Amino acid sequence: MLTQTANGDSRLSFWRRVREFAVPPSMIETATARRLTGDWAGACAAAGIDVDLSLRSVARAHGRPLAARVRADLRRLAPDLLRWHMPRIAPDGLLRPALTLSLARYAPEGPGGGRPVHLVVRTAPAWADAGQRMSLALWDGSRPGDRAWHHPHPCPDRRFRLDLHRHLWDAERAGELLARVLGEGPEPGVDPALVPPEFGCAVGRWADEARLLLAAEGRPGGTGTVLVRLGGRRRLALEPAARGDGDGPAALRITAAPTGGGVCALPVLPDAATWTLPDLELLRTGAIDAGMLHPLVAAALVPGRSPGCPPRSDDPAGRARLVECRGARHRIGLVDGVLAALDHDPDEIRREELLAALTGTPLPCLQAIDRAHRHPDCLDGVRERLVHGDIAGALAVVEGLLGPAALLRDGALRDALEEAAHRRITYGLFRAGLTGPGPTRVRPQDRRPRHLRSHPRHTTAR
């Protein structure tokens, strides 16, 4: 029981930190404003998603009807909502690296068939994940996309897919979230040895989700066996079946997955359908308020709530701080854009700075200012924002503490900002194909082959 409680608390703490830092309110507001005006490319840019597709190229390669379907989905895409629901890894809650995730699947039209075309989103490998940026592209199974040629896993993943869960990225279908989370079938009795309760599995909706998956895979009647992956080595086999005349809720048989090569051929239950929605767990336990959720998620889970993203309350801007200095309480605050001691005259400050330069001990007020430059109390929050790609939020916290005209001194704060800048350079080199593993990597002195050159990026919606 203690182990179950500890695991549950750890999972909730993990997701609460992700919800606080991974998708900042400023990103949601900007992406939403651009999406509502029809600027899907601008919304993607605001949400940190690089667009690696051209609708004109799609029309030439696959025809105008398919290009029109892709354009319609791009206009419904809420990139900030997609980032909210993307798979993440412990311990920092970063995006699952080197992943290609299918958002929509377009079956070929007309006689002759052919391979389906996928609208996919890709994450960078772990060594190049600075900024937590993603890329949007098309994949048709015949050749790599414009920027997929050096991606570790350019093909859509069978386990991580959202083409059967459009409510997790489609703004027009986000209201379906609550119905898909709660499901329609009863909560089955499951052997705890197969599915430990502390795992947080959404067993109650596995039957419905398995039937949807089997129907999408072309299995007649939505019957068959579905593989479920719980962690690295635990595998289960699901066999959903209709009760009575087929109109009742789905029954479910859960067993340990068989061994052998045949397991690889089984359809895999999507990861989004395997686990309980973390937002629902956070709300039920009171770990967060609905105001901390994405507005579309909050509107679906808490009907009747007015949308909106409240500002964060940890911004120290505009607040004077008190310091115990030589038996009195003095103030330090922002003066002309820099952090300064407010209760000491300029001559005294100059003498104390000279004393510090000669390795002496300055006033406690100056010691507090120096500590704020090198190792401030908000350093952990700054690092969290930097690691999740919220550069603007991190700089806003630093400027609110030290002032926009401050010059950073050597210390942990400056090291964190410099490291984030260097990692962004690494991501840029990865995007350009100039670093990282890959037999087709282009060296800086080489000319990129014509078929590997990128197309101009979109600036306006089409």
GUGU-12815 format. One record per residue (C-alpha): z, y, x. Coordinates in steps of 0.001 Angstrom, whole numbers, plus 500000, padded with zeros to 6 digits. Last residue first. Example, Ala and Ser with C-alpha at 12.3 -4.5 7.8 and 13.67 -1.06 7.14 Angstrom:
// GUGU-12815
{atom {507140,498940,513670}}
{atom {507800,495500,512300}}
***
This chain:
// GUGU-12815
{atom {452703,528779,496440}}
{atom {455914,530334,497683}}
{atom {455867,532736,500596}}
{atom {456453,532467,504348}}
{atom {455107,528983,504943}}
{atom {454901,527751,508542}}
{atom {451620,527673,510398}}
{atom {450478,524113,511180}}
{atom {451839,522243,514159}}
{atom {449678,520804,516931}}
{atom {449839,517047,517346}}
{atom {446233,516313,516299}}
{atom {444983,518963,518742}}
{atom {446704,517419,521736}}
{atom {449468,519614,523226}}
{atom {448437,521130,526538}}
{atom {450576,520018,529467}}
{atom {452721,522172,531782}}
{atom {455762,522088,529466}}
{atom {455612,518267,529150}}
{atom {454527,516780,525851}}
{atom {456531,513810,524618}}
{atom {454290,510995,523435}}
{atom {456312,508203,525079}}
{atom {459544,509445,523510}}
{atom {463013,510326,524716}}
{atom {464327,513895,524644}}
{atom {462818,517210,525669}}
{atom {459662,519266,525207}}
{atom {458669,518051,521742}}
{atom {458758,521569,520280}}
{atom {461451,520593,517787}}
{atom {463431,518948,520570}}
{atom {463126,522063,522732}}
{atom {464400,524176,519845}}
{atom {467320,521796,519329}}
{atom {468232,522084,523014}}
{atom {468142,525878,522752}}
{atom {470507,525672,519782}}
{atom {472823,523587,521956}}
{atom {472940,526365,524552}}
{atom {473896,528949,521920}}
{atom {476666,526726,520522}}
{atom {478030,526188,524030}}
{atom {478065,529934,524635}}
{atom {480029,530558,521425}}
{atom {482598,527866,522228}}
{atom {482987,529052,525827}}
{atom {483574,532633,524657}}
{atom {486364,531510,522365}}
{atom {487934,529188,524951}}
{atom {488261,531870,527610}}
{atom {486474,534490,529644}}
{atom {486506,537843,527878}}
{atom {484331,538836,524941}}
{atom {483158,542437,524803}}
{atom {484158,544049,521503}}
{atom {481827,546417,519634}}
{atom {481789,544437,516343}}
{atom {485595,544282,516212}}
{atom {487974,541688,517642}}
{atom {489235,539887,514525}}
{atom {486625,540788,511913}}
{atom {483938,540526,514565}}
{atom {485050,537002,515439}}
{atom {485230,535936,511768}}
{atom {481802,537439,511049}}
{atom {480399,535734,514156}}
{atom {481536,532350,512868}}
{atom {480117,533004,509400}}
{atom {476749,534088,510803}}
{atom {476589,531014,513039}}
{atom {477272,528609,510187}}
{atom {475609,525646,511899}}
{atom {478197,523012,511018}}
{atom {479487,522868,514622}}
{atom {479676,526653,514742}}
{atom {481637,526954,511498}}
{atom {484184,524354,512591}}
{atom {484490,526019,516008}}
{atom {485224,529391,514412}}
{atom {487850,527806,512152}}
{atom {489520,526151,515142}}
{atom {489503,529432,517057}}
{atom {491225,531378,514248}}
{atom {494503,531618,516181}}
{atom {492683,533365,519015}}
{atom {492186,531861,522504}}
{atom {490465,534265,524893}}
{atom {489911,537523,523023}}
{atom {492938,537180,520726}}
{atom {495078,536257,523757}}
{atom {494005,539446,525493}}
{atom {494934,541512,522435}}
{atom {498316,539778,522186}}
{atom {498975,540411,525909}}
{atom {498028,544046,525392}}
{atom {500648,544371,522650}}
{atom {503168,542463,524773}}
{atom {502781,545153,527464}}
{atom {501240,544092,530750}}
{atom {502546,541584,533337}}
{atom {501186,542331,536805}}
{atom {498224,540706,538509}}
{atom {496863,544052,539884}}
{atom {494355,544180,536996}}
{atom {497286,543772,534591}}
{atom {499021,546827,536103}}
{atom {495799,548824,535764}}
{atom {495608,547806,532092}}
{atom {499245,548886,531642}}
{atom {498592,552282,533188}}
{atom {495488,552800,531043}}
{atom {497407,551843,527866}}
{atom {500213,554248,528703}}
{atom {497705,557076,529146}}
{atom {495965,556201,525866}}
{atom {499155,556429,523726}}
{atom {500756,553262,522394}}
{atom {501384,552442,518706}}
{atom {497869,551417,517675}}
{atom {497130,548818,520358}}
{atom {493395,548141,520226}}
{atom {490810,545692,518874}}
{atom {487347,547219,519090}}
{atom {484924,548776,516588}}
{atom {486078,552380,516834}}
{atom {489723,551308,516352}}
{atom {490476,547843,514981}}
{atom {494095,546717,514826}}
{atom {497290,546132,516778}}
{atom {500630,547227,515344}}
{atom {504050,547480,516956}}
{atom {507392,545973,515990}}
{atom {510107,547159,518353}}
{atom {512342,545566,520979}}
{atom {509909,545832,523833}}
{atom {506851,544748,521791}}
{atom {507126,542297,518913}}
{atom {503565,542318,517540}}
{atom {502346,543106,514028}}
{atom {498718,542656,512951}}
{atom {496610,545318,511221}}
{atom {494246,543941,508592}}
{atom {490708,545256,508132}}
{atom {488961,542056,509013}}
{atom {491110,538921,509194}}
{atom {488701,536775,507149}}
{atom {490619,533695,505969}}
{atom {490263,534315,502233}}
{atom {486732,533045,501800}}
{atom {484643,534757,499181}}
{atom {484307,533099,495767}}
{atom {480992,531395,494994}}
{atom {479906,531730,491380}}
{atom {479120,529778,488263}}
{atom {481097,530220,485021}}
{atom {482939,527047,484038}}
{atom {481978,525646,480670}}
{atom {481464,522114,481858}}
{atom {483534,521115,484923}}
{atom {481594,518313,486652}}
{atom {478089,519630,485926}}
{atom {478813,523371,486294}}
{atom {480889,522674,489411}}
{atom {478037,520734,491010}}
{atom {475522,523489,490256}}
{atom {477935,526143,491582}}
{atom {478665,524191,494791}}
{atom {482357,523419,494761}}
{atom {485178,525601,496091}}
{atom {485666,527288,492718}}
{atom {486296,523905,491108}}
{atom {489624,523847,492936}}
{atom {490302,521517,495825}}
{atom {492714,518710,496692}}
{atom {493791,518496,493053}}
{atom {493594,514693,493097}}
{atom {491006,514500,490305}}
{atom {489003,517412,491703}}
{atom {488789,515949,495206}}
{atom {487859,512530,493852}}
{atom {485065,514011,491737}}
{atom {483752,516005,494681}}
{atom {483768,512856,496820}}
{atom {481357,511054,494433}}
{atom {482532,507446,494440}}
{atom {480501,505334,496830}}
{atom {477601,502927,496472}}
{atom {475197,504964,494339}}
{atom {474541,507673,496950}}
{atom {474273,504940,499607}}
{atom {471298,503479,497780}}
{atom {471617,499805,496792}}
{atom {469398,497850,499188}}
{atom {466442,495836,497921}}
{atom {466462,492262,499299}}
{atom {463921,491361,501977}}
{atom {466420,491660,504834}}
{atom {468657,489090,503163}}
{atom {465947,486439,503441}}
{atom {466426,486245,507209}}
{atom {469682,484417,506943}}
{atom {473176,484947,505697}}
{atom {474146,485216,502063}}
{atom {475837,488361,500791}}
{atom {479376,487853,499532}}
{atom {479438,487844,495771}}
{atom {479453,490370,492925}}
{atom {478181,489428,489459}}
{atom {477561,492332,487130}}
{atom {477151,492701,483396}}
{atom {475033,495551,482094}}
{atom {476094,497409,478983}}
{atom {474672,496242,475669}}
{atom {471068,496387,474451}}
{atom {469890,493198,476144}}
{atom {470387,490882,473209}}
{atom {473768,489717,474463}}
{atom {474580,491173,477874}}
{atom {471941,492273,480371}}
{atom {472209,490967,483950}}
{atom {473084,492557,487268}}
{atom {473232,490327,490370}}
{atom {474876,492125,493257}}
{atom {475135,490712,496799}}
{atom {477672,492115,499233}}
{atom {477547,492953,502949}}
{atom {480360,494040,505282}}
{atom {479300,494550,508903}}
{atom {478806,498253,509577}}
{atom {480288,499873,506507}}
{atom {479877,498631,502979}}
{atom {476228,497652,502564}}
{atom {475162,496453,499121}}
{atom {472207,494080,498657}}
{atom {470586,493745,495242}}
{atom {469646,490486,493544}}
{atom {467363,490205,490553}}
{atom {466911,491695,487119}}
{atom {465401,495048,486112}}
{atom {463351,493426,483383}}
{atom {460512,492659,485767}}
{atom {461200,493730,489378}}
{atom {458864,496577,490297}}
{atom {461009,498168,492995}}
{atom {461830,501070,490666}}
{atom {463061,498586,488045}}
{atom {465233,496874,490640}}
{atom {466744,500187,491701}}
{atom {467471,501297,488147}}
{atom {469074,497915,487408}}
{atom {471227,498188,490529}}
{atom {472356,501693,489504}}
{atom {473447,500463,486096}}
{atom {475349,497488,487542}}
{atom {476887,499501,490385}}
{atom {478350,502079,488007}}
{atom {481905,500791,487770}}
{atom {481934,499658,491397}}
{atom {481890,503256,492666}}
{atom {483444,502309,496015}}
{atom {486360,504339,497436}}
{atom {487058,501978,500352}}
{atom {490783,501953,499586}}
{atom {490263,499481,496733}}
{atom {488974,496748,499083}}
{atom {485688,495304,497758}}
{atom {485242,491623,498643}}
{atom {488871,490733,499341}}
{atom {489913,492958,496458}}
{atom {488036,490561,494105}}
{atom {486446,492728,491469}}
{atom {487281,493036,487787}}
{atom {484501,495086,486296}}
{atom {484854,498735,485231}}
{atom {482791,498939,482078}}
{atom {479151,500090,482094}}
{atom {477908,503559,481207}}
{atom {478149,505509,484424}}
{atom {480783,508088,485350}}
{atom {478901,509552,488283}}
{atom {475457,509355,486698}}
{atom {476665,511077,483523}}
{atom {478491,513757,485528}}
{atom {475483,514494,487740}}
{atom {472881,514852,484995}}
{atom {473359,518651,485004}}
{atom {471679,518806,488406}}
{atom {468367,517905,486759}}
{atom {466644,521305,486856}}
{atom {468101,522108,490298}}
{atom {466639,518933,491802}}
{atom {468627,517927,494914}}
{atom {471413,515530,493859}}
{atom {470083,515189,490298}}
{atom {467003,513543,491820}}
{atom {468981,510396,492436}}
{atom {466362,507600,492477}}
{atom {464258,509482,495059}}
{atom {467501,510202,496918}}
{atom {467356,507630,499707}}
{atom {469727,506436,502409}}
{atom {469665,502638,502309}}
{atom {465937,501986,502595}}
{atom {465433,504688,505251}}
{atom {462154,506581,505120}}
{atom {460006,506153,508246}}
{atom {460167,508718,511099}}
{atom {463152,507070,512864}}
{atom {463540,508414,516434}}
{atom {461472,511577,515693}}
{atom {458804,512286,518337}}
{atom {455727,511942,516113}}
{atom {457535,513264,513062}}
{atom {456521,516884,513707}}
{atom {452996,516885,512289}}
{atom {453554,513733,510290}}
{atom {453326,510267,511735}}
{atom {450498,507971,510626}}
{atom {449744,505541,507820}}
{atom {453024,505373,505961}}
{atom {452341,508400,503778}}
{atom {455177,510646,504915}}
{atom {455479,514273,503806}}
{atom {457787,516813,505439}}
{atom {461031,518796,505194}}
{atom {463152,519382,508287}}
{atom {466917,519597,508734}}
{atom {469202,521916,510693}}
{atom {472774,521109,511635}}
{atom {472835,524186,513894}}
{atom {472867,521986,516963}}
{atom {471786,518440,516135}}
{atom {469828,517775,519332}}
{atom {471939,515074,521036}}
{atom {472836,513563,517646}}
{atom {469232,513010,516616}}
{atom {467741,515585,514229}}
{atom {467833,515174,510463}}
{atom {464769,514492,508330}}
{atom {463879,515280,504718}}
{atom {461161,513297,503001}}
{atom {458555,513753,500266}}
{atom {457044,510281,500178}}
{atom {453424,509222,499603}}
{atom {452756,505787,498180}}
{atom {450305,503509,499986}}
{atom {447056,502657,498315}}
{atom {445893,501927,494802}}
{atom {442254,500948,494443}}
{atom {441824,502571,491062}}
{atom {443266,506021,490350}}
{atom {446485,507660,491387}}
{atom {448692,506746,494330}}
{atom {452422,506578,493599}}
{atom {454382,509640,494632}}
{atom {457922,509011,495871}}
{atom {460481,511783,495925}}
{atom {463446,512738,498097}}
{atom {463104,510065,500795}}
{atom {465562,510316,503690}}
{atom {464604,510155,507357}}
{atom {467761,510007,509480}}
{atom {468218,510702,513191}}
{atom {471767,512004,512688}}
{atom {474029,511680,509621}}
{atom {474906,515298,508955}}
{atom {478227,516333,510440}}
{atom {481554,515616,508757}}
{atom {483573,516089,511955}}
{atom {485071,512585,512277}}
{atom {483111,511034,510688}}
{atom {479538,510922,509413}}
{atom {477646,512665,506645}}
{atom {475026,511709,504069}}
{atom {473402,514751,502373}}
{atom {474927,515900,499065}}
{atom {475697,519549,499927}}
{atom {472542,519842,502050}}
{atom {470493,518876,499004}}
{atom {472355,521432,496881}}
{atom {471529,524107,499489}}
{atom {467899,523018,499429}}
{atom {467624,523391,495624}}
{atom {464214,521779,495059}}
{atom {462601,522573,491708}}
{atom {459874,524671,493330}}
{atom {459332,521963,495932}}
{atom {459008,519372,493174}}
{atom {456259,521358,491453}}
{atom {454420,521856,494743}}
{atom {454526,518115,495445}}
{atom {453109,517340,492011}}
{atom {450344,519932,492514}}
{atom {449514,518440,495914}}
{atom {449226,515031,494250}}
{atom {446746,516384,491720}}
{atom {444825,518344,494392}}
{atom {443904,515374,496529}}
{atom {445610,513325,499201}}
{atom {444348,514619,502562}}
{atom {442773,517930,501563}}
{atom {445429,518739,498965}}
{atom {448218,517837,501398}}
{atom {446642,520049,504073}}
{atom {446596,522963,501639}}
{atom {450199,522216,500677}}
{atom {451231,522498,504308}}
{atom {454170,520473,505561}}
{atom {456814,520781,508268}}
{atom {459229,523157,506510}}
{atom {462395,523734,508549}}
{atom {465621,523500,506546}}
{atom {468602,525715,507403}}
{atom {469554,526590,503823}}
{atom {468151,530141,504032}}
{atom {464880,528788,505432}}
{atom {464634,526284,502592}}
{atom {465180,529056,500048}}
{atom {462472,531115,501743}}
{atom {460056,528183,501461}}
{atom {460930,527737,497787}}
{atom {460221,531376,496974}}
{atom {460009,531051,493185}}
{atom {462293,534033,492441}}
{atom {465120,531688,491414}}
{atom {464746,529819,494697}}
{atom {465224,532998,496722}}
{atom {468447,533935,494946}}
{atom {469742,530372,495167}}
{atom {469091,530131,498909}}
{atom {470862,533445,499547}}
{atom {473915,532623,497418}}
{atom {474280,529060,498697}}
{atom {473960,530114,502346}}
{atom {476532,532898,501902}}
{atom {478904,530434,500222}}
{atom {478970,528211,503336}}
{atom {477634,524639,503176}}
{atom {479423,522523,505825}}
{atom {482642,524559,506121}}
{atom {484939,524146,503128}}
{atom {483259,521169,501495}}
{atom {483277,519261,504787}}
{atom {486956,520018,505355}}
{atom {487769,518744,501857}}
{atom {485645,515677,502490}}
{atom {487621,514639,505568}}
{atom {490995,515384,503999}}
{atom {490049,513264,501003}}
{atom {488986,510381,503226}}
{atom {492159,510584,505319}}
{atom {494362,510708,502229}}
{atom {492675,507610,500838}}
{atom {492986,505729,504110}}
{atom {496670,506616,504380}}
{atom {497370,505584,500788}}
{atom {495602,502241,501231}}
{atom {497462,501583,504490}}
{atom {500794,502400,502841}}
{atom {500000,500000,500000}}
***
